[in-house]
Amino acid sequence: MMTATHKTSADDRVHATMKSLVQWSAILLFVGLIGCQHSQPPQTATSEEQPDAEQVDDTAKQKAIAAKDALFTRLSGRLTEVMSADGPAAISVCSREAPAIATEVGEEQGVVIGRTSFKLRNAKNTPPDWAHSFVEERVEDPQFVALPNGGTGALLPIRLKQKCLACHGPTESIAADVRSKLSELYPDDRATGFNEGDLRGWFWVEVPSAVGDNDAESGDDKEAAAISDSDSSEAGHGPGPGHGQGRGFGRGMGRGPGMMGGNREDMTTLHAMFDDRDKINRTVKMMPKGAEAVTESDDEKIAALIQKHVPAMESRVHENEPLPPMTFHPIFVELIKHGDDYTLTYEETDKGLKVTYEADDPFVIMLVQEHAKLVSRFIKNGMEEIHKPYNLPKVEQEQSEAKGVSKEATEPASLGITPPLPSRAKAPTDNPTTPAKVELGKKLFFDPRLSLTGTVSCNSCHNIMEGGDDGRPSSMGVHGRLGRRNAPTVWNSVFQASQFWDGRSPSLEDQAKGPVIASPEMGMPNHDKAIERIAAIPGYQAEFSRVFGDDKPVTIDNAVKAIAAFERTLVTPNSPYDRYVKGDKYALSDQQIRGMKLFDSIGCTECHSGPAFNGWEVGDTEPSFEEFPRFATSEFLKQFRLDSDHGRYEATKREADKHYFKVPTLRNITITAPYFHNGAVESLSDAVRVMAETELDSELSEKDVADIVEFLTSLDGEFPEITLPRLPSRSGESVLEDQQPAAMQH
């Protein structure tokens, strides 16, 4: 931001030119990928306008339109993010991500999708054979046709909007830097010369026949969707292998984004088997040291799926690898903990597979036997079996305890599901806590002079006089700029192993550096400028010297150490839940206890475990990340725009991290609305419903929702008394510069 008296330097002009180039390049890359949004909702063509229209059912039409909408929404959201970037990386990010995004949408929607036009930017985007005649005729209405293979083809028009003219308009109206970039990326570009409202091209979608059976088809029958204007043959297509970073299931799980692609494949296989579970025959034989389970089918396709799926799932449990989301069941949780205490033997039969489980420890023998029986019940009764309340049977403890397995580990906890929250947090060795440092940090936390305009402080977005957030879907920074994500609560943030929704900061100290120079937040041009402000205030000079004692104590590193020291005092222990798990059996109401048990039994503790209900355990150094949303079929995705943010991917640039987010704490959740990373859900009841459907594939009754919400109220802790600090006075002249208002950024 320039002041009223600032003169634009050569560096400023170069910077502005580069930023313009990056932004326009991002636009042209995006528009080259998908064109522009429909000016009108799609209209179904008549039978005279489309061949074989009478054979196209409404389900296939709606599936095609939904796939187009999903792809456009996801790419549009990413474009908005790229537009705010400041650097050449924005171009490569957009170029690399688009193919993977398209692949994901195609896989999620079960279709093949692409883009075409009569004036191509990328010659690879020629139309499929069935669409050639429509393209030649330049049809302006949606077309739906029955394909020879029994599927449905859809051609959905794209009309040009004003903003699209930036790189599709008349050549003479396109900025020079944009023309240059177009020539560089697409030397044979023909996609210019359009006017607002013109037909730009079409999305084409192929919906396979028998959509309900499609999940059971092979990979060859489910060609991955791909649309790209990038000529790079190295672009990644969809999720791949990586190192899991989340842990779910507390310490024992190891669930993380690294195996997301494998998860999806296994889930597809599981659902295909589940749909035909009446064709599966299973027998279980109990043995002295375990169990023998034979799973078979007379259907050759199902038999092949059994031979593929059963070893994959058993191996995931045994090797402590990522698992499908229904494995929050107590049996699986305990099996994961005891993966080294039993052996598996596989033997293929003519119609399926025989699995033999063996163990020496009585408790583990019980686990593998119960696991074998649970799978049989699941095949017979369906998903409802997984969600039924379940208590592990008691076993003789002598041998288990000799191996270090406590009684509490073999039975459901009688007084709760996770330990109480500590009353204080341990400070790192390089930033010990002192009263003077905490007081200095509190002043900096409340001081708006750390922002460009002198109007925004840390407390503006993380109001500790309330829930530690600001109650907005996204926070408002300098000049009224809005951020992209909901502000996480600062209360108990010390118990997060990483900070920000994408986990990009490993500590409170590192996190505190970010907002000061973030354009949508406090907006300072750099840390040096922020420290120059603070150093110009005599009172701060004296306090920094008293706390840090250096020759030049006013530094950004010392400032964030002080802020972090203050934030480590923002702990809310002794909630009703904490008192309950410490032994006060009257601390929770009957409804809260019902809600607590339901919270555990349906799988919420898969992610929300540990004292802070965020997957964190005392002494942990690794953050917990989880995929959100897991189930793309829920109507909540579109209603609340849940899949428009790539989450941790934005910090790591790893395809496997897309849509993974840090697991947030549930402490004081009743006073931190609105909810989720985009703040799109206003009520806690709705948040519970959304989580049940999108993460657990479950629909809860109104009573169940009410019970869980009531349990969550028991996580509201005791807040320490905090007084507003008196900030150090300036020296007589304002430390703020005269600011010119800037345009809103989103």
Steps between C-alpha positions, in 0.01 A plus 500: 500500500636844405471803724376833369856632462669184372652511152476187288846353447627293210480192720138583577420523129672170428314341789166635379569380146596154621190480719282605206663239281451229759136590554416525131690180430301324770182626333597382155613161628174454684275622222697289258419204719128549551375801311245716682196427706158449348297815470183293539417169662524207253183419307415150382478476123192356331496164324522677164823668610683192628520148357373220721387750763217272602758252627667748735360496852492794738745335741776495240426860402519619857820304557661669200394845615617429855843393371532817296397714797741321732794550267420863434453574871824336603710663230334837562587482867861422425520782245384746764783384722758524222386851412610618843845342465803719445767313308572289191407186694134590455521409131654159552263424787196560283649305211599199710188482714234514233548147359495350848190698595323378188607144570366519854166642385467231236576227750269646761214547255557175310520664157746599227509876453673745267473834323487575132434786260476595135795735567751305705773635721646154554483270198467200731149610598330373186144373559414129532355337189139522614531876554665595168179585318373715787827693509494555124144631528598711802190395692409745773276278715606210722505170315449156650546188286489125550843354422554167321653348816181568695631809672393862466685786336441859604616818329452804724564846352736761644421865434751778528474753782662840523794382712581231242580762237834556672645212300220403259393841372604679180876478457551875513323520837715236672781640713849466357630287787203266463550469124864420562415228748235358266753477219748330729259239634277448195673598172205367295238673712171569318290586804491879461273747326197432718254753640299489821213250475654302214500123505853408610472120492364211701564265786455145377414226746464126449288325762544120493203268485366336817642776719416307814722210393787711377699483820545129447658541159870473440732793463485462121123546512533813712732717298625787712363837401753753379485846354810708449632779289850420619726328249700345782487122493644486848204656678372283780158345465335438831630397838808289532715348769645709775587501866200509733508786747170473681440241765126483573442220753738676741848350522418163357371590159740672265218610271606779270477642152783297359277207401198696384504344154518152651216586735277598210580182308432283803180690575382448141565127533328490838188673372484268200513199732252661737245551220514126424550370851205262458726310259771455765525187714711513815579244766706558815662225707630584847837347583696479828739774390281702267254448217466377144272693263402384151338765279374387158253573221362303205519824300844512336516879515419509871744216567775701331411805709517290817846377409610857439325680783538271800882490499511875440277575797657244734844626403401859576396405852798276558758744360344813657425663166214735398157344511151575372303716741273231647793348687448716806339194660660404836612166357697664220644761733635228729621282212704792373663538839588130500609465139825332606325251727324281243569340163293469183509223241319531165398212276305556178216258431318442171229744606671740736743498791577331830663710773652350815566718805733382776622656826640397838360772727145426625389858442628503142345158433169649612555797267562295185202276580273799558632659182413191296147497644455874443585468131244221468232717661595790275456284189163382627353822641679780319649826622264522798698221664811719516313777682337287767625562857759241585697400810807281474458174692697455818792257498741366755748780562801317641683441173388827343622704794828311492548636148424854608133513402303665779147413599390843381627415153280191479176657616318820404598776738234530768563870552546635151686452175807725521712652780419841649653819364820608680465815707818648355714453192869423490719766340773410249859515622584790267211712628453454875198671652547794737235739637666798331510324164134401528402859581698632203340239276154599617566863407624402155198269457262790564700773320348601162812698415652178371264533203542723196207725586527479878151350515552122523660306785539129568199532727289641215474153345569295816293678762596346832214680670275258312578166337847589377368568150297782344165338424533564125512242219831662402688774682513863394844658481639838400291707256211257550677218319360154566710190551419165342461289812326506834716623788590209733464560871814609683379337821690173556691555174812402691371143483507503120817344358470732199322827428266625223242275337762361261756448777765709328646637825664259746477724807322795658814707446509427128126554465516846654725621219246426227201731558718809549609498135195327350324736260143408601583516873734756657657597168848619595738495202766307693612412851765772506230763454297350784799497734587856402155600625547326833855627549375858456291466817718567809293284731551195282875562480522485878283188529687308230829585674364384835373169358774409253799708611672512160681795347221523243210321666218628277501232229227303328626177659477648850160652424348168394661324797319741729169455318536121514582514872174686558303258282633206703307637797171481308392163636148406615520194728254358753202464269213275612651229282841542665343471843312191389808313378676595824233316694211741559214277384250783543684742269309386190126470450341180375456659157865604488607146588278362223653750261852410612441130437344571162786737411736209562297217346420664166862591440547865590800405713677369192613858448390692808697314764749610762462763775420779253275275284719571197704181472775648718654297779721631780858507375410473133696696243318385187179677394185312409345557157184345361328498163195728491258421356547124468167416338428705188139383466358714778283794394682703764805530273325730258286672763799605709775501232700249702731380222605835352812529719802277439612519862846369583590471132549876498782460752666188358401496130461123531203357310436254784441791739205647311196555721689405815470740793640525848259342747364793705442491873145451625570678828254790548342406166162640610634858487706489179231505230495508201667168432748331264788645302272728299263595782205390287301318770332724755370262766666224698209266433547540126875455540440165672268390218750606235786315668293184538412491130821625342749324729316192629239444227232497769167673550422583861157532655400829659538335841852383417597847379360659815686252722834562326454877512422478870816295554703762314377763745686306769828597329455868591778565749581762760644818350777686683432861589681725254506878528551729204858630492598865497708536185828697500448859389658645190765771527276789391482427129289231344688186402237442230535618145222673310341213313313500173213251485562188295259298292327210670668164461325167542 
